[in-house]
Amino acid sequence: MFTRSDDKITTTQTSIFITDSVLGAGILTLPRIVIESAQTPDVWLSVILGGIIVILVTLIMVKLSQQFHNITVYQFAKRIVGTVPGGMLSLCLIIYFIVIAGFEVRVFAEVTLYYLLEGTPIWAIIIPFIWVGAYISFGGINSIARVFQIIFPISILILVLSYFLSIRLFDIDNLRPVLSEGLLPVFKGLKSTVLIFTGCEVVMTLVAHMQHPERALKATFVGIGIPIVLYLMTVVVVIGGMSLDSVMNSTWPTIDLLRSFEISGLIFERFEFPFLVIWMMQLFCNFTSFYYNASLGISQVFNVRIHPVIFGLIPAIFITALLPERINEVFKLGDTIGNLGIVLFFLVPVLLSFILIFRKKVLKHHV
């Protein structure tokens, strides 16, 4: 199945799709990861700088995708660099999406086992999660976008409300002094912050599915801007509420912050449980985006129907999710995915854009 004329999404759906592809496990671990790199409370500056870099590179992806009508990166990469090199780039993207889909499933299972369903076999959590993702992917990108539209406002509302209620623990002194060690720690934390934005590569397949691809820049700016704001809020609120040392010693610092206070008189006195339930839905969106993009890639690279591919990827994702034996290995896998994501994040759009411009301007070839 290639890009069907009736399988289109609106500009708003595109923005939400991008946001849900970026927002995932990073919310739960970002404060600790970035502090381990920078070792100072100035990491909020790293998030802002990282967000700016991500927006700039993502806009390059959009402009590149807009040069080709109704085809995705898996198809136009072959036109730009040739069948074999383009196919190799596409395969790298497909493997990347498969591995990160497995990673998101594993993080979901680890959090569920630790906080909600202790003692449950991990496979009993992973298998239903993958099956539901396969079912939704089977309906195409429009069906996925509709599900995202339902989950998105709920997950954002609960997240922002949770942060608002944790303000009572916030101490501005935990974020001071600003730039006490200069700009070097800020740049050290830059890599970790760019890692959490991996997933915005889906832009290079979304533009082909848009009803109005000329509005892709606006949709992308909003779709990336929302995660930047939420990640910035997460870092500021968690560090301000827990202190630098506490965050560094916490596996899931965001959840630990929400566990550290109670609100009497409300429906939920402890907010980590509604937050976990809702954020698992967000992780599901994150997973489904990568699952579908991997399936679409295999379908278009090898010219086969997408539905058998979706079912065929189930065991591949299941095995990937179970490869790490311990939680430390899960985080190492996350780092590896992030490093691979950065390479693909810069290599694919920049390389393809450079070659496309060279062929058009210098060689006068029509692509």
Secondary structure, DSSP 8 states (H G I E B T S, - for coil): ----TT--B-HHHHHHHHHHHH-STHHHHHHHHHHHHH-STTHHHHHHHHHHHHHHHHHHHHHHHTTSTT--HHHHHHHHH-HHHHHHHHHHHHHHHHHHHHHHHHHHHHHHHHHT-TT--HHHHHHHHHHHHHHHHHT-HHHHHHHHHHHHHHHHHHHHHHHHHGGGG--GGGG-STTTT-SHHHHHTHHHHHHTTTTGGGHHHHGGGBS-GGGHHHHHHHHHHHHHHHHHHHHHHHHHHH-HHHHHT-SSHHHHHHHT---TTSS-SS-HHHHHHHHHHHHHHHHHHHHHHHHHHHHHHTT--HHHHHHHHHHHHHHHHHS--SHHHHHHHHHHHHHHHHHHHHHHHHHHHHHHHIIIIIS----
